[in-house]
């Protein structure tokens, strides 16, 4: 019998999910897995999202939390709000979120949480979908490739493409390091998480804190293997703007490594 049941808080960013959220599945998971706690962050939805979330809380009131943001903030900040909320709850051991707030694989999440718990010194686990590798390994968009080579964070960008849109689970101890400060960019917050880790611990020590697991897909959200030229130009522009903003933040106050 498996006795692994560390209390894990899962954050969902919600915007107009009235007709798309699998309410029954979430209620079933909460009913059957008492170590799970859900925090739904309603990012100023304009439909009946709040009523849908309230129906889940009505079924499992003690392990369901709802935060209604007063100003639309985007997914990164919505997730950060829920993560900071969970970090304050003493009984929560681990915190995580899925790559997509509407497609969730709790079996994979449990496997990741086990790896986090039993891997010495590991503070964060990225869950990668095996079939998603093709999206990035053959990327040929020239503007994006240019900034990968010329940007000060060129190597980090390559790692970001690997970790982008992955499921994450991490220990509470890492929350003040990664999530206390608002994100600079809505589009590259995975890259920002990676950079925050590197700035604080150093690149050589990073492998002590990060574990990457390949996951088998249960539900696949189809992605195009190549970005169009104009999509790539837009992504490159956003990436350049992010790097400039992040460099200015580092210049103002560079964190002290422990």
Residue, then its C-alpha position, 0 to 999 in steps of 0.5 A: x500500500x502506498x502511503x505517500x500523501x504529502x499535502x500538495x497545493x495546486x494553483x489554477x489560473x482561471x479566466x472565463x472557464x465557465x464552459x471548459x473547466x472539468x468540474x466533475x473531475x476536479x471534485x472527484x480528485x479532491x474527494x479521492x485524494x485528501x492530500x490535494x488542496x486547490x486554489x483557483x485564482x479568478x483573473x477578472x472573468x466576465x462570465x460565470x466562472x466564480x459560480x463554477x468555482x464556488x460549486x467546487x468549494x461547496x462540495x469540498x469546502x476545507x480544501x478549496x480556495x478561491x481568490x478573485x483578483x481585482x485587476x486582470x493580471x495574466x496567468x503568471x501573476x495569477x499563478x504567483x498569487x495562488x502560490x504565495x497564498x499556499x506558502x503561508x499555509x503551514x500544513x502545505x508541503x509542496x505547491x505546483x501548477x499544470x502546464x495548462x489550467x484546463x488539461x491536467x494529469x494528476x498521475x503525472x503530478x503525483x510521480x513528480x511530487x514523489x521525485x521531489x520528496x525522495x530526491x535529496x536537495x531537489x527543490x523544484x521539478x519540471x515535468x516535460x511531455x515527451x511528445x512536445x520535444x519536436x516543437x522546439x528541437x527543429x525550430x527554424x525561425x530566424x529572428x528567434x534564433x538570432x536573439x538566442x545567439x545574440x541575447x545575453x541570456x542565449x544559453x538560458x533561452x535554449x533551456x527555456x525552450x525546453x522547459x517552456x509550458x511544463x508542469x511544475x511542482x516545488x517545495x515551499x522553501x523555494x517560494x520566497x526566492x522565485x515568487x515573492x517579486x512580481x514577474x517582469x514579463x507575462x510571456x517569458x515567466x518560465x525563463x524568468x524563473x530559470x534566471x532567478x534560480x541561476x542568479x541566486x544559486x549560480x549555474x554550477x549549483x543549479x542541478x542540485x535544485x532542479x529535476x526534469x522528468x519526462x512524462x507520458x502524455x495522457x491528453x495532448x494539446x496540439x501545437x504547430x511545430x514551427x512558428x510563422x515568420x511574423x509570430x517569430x518576429x513578435x516573440x523575438x521582440x517580446x524576448x528582447x524587451x524582456x532581456x532589457x528589462x531584466x538586465x535593468x533589474x539586475x543592475x539595480x539590485x543583484x540578489x546575494x547568493x546564499 
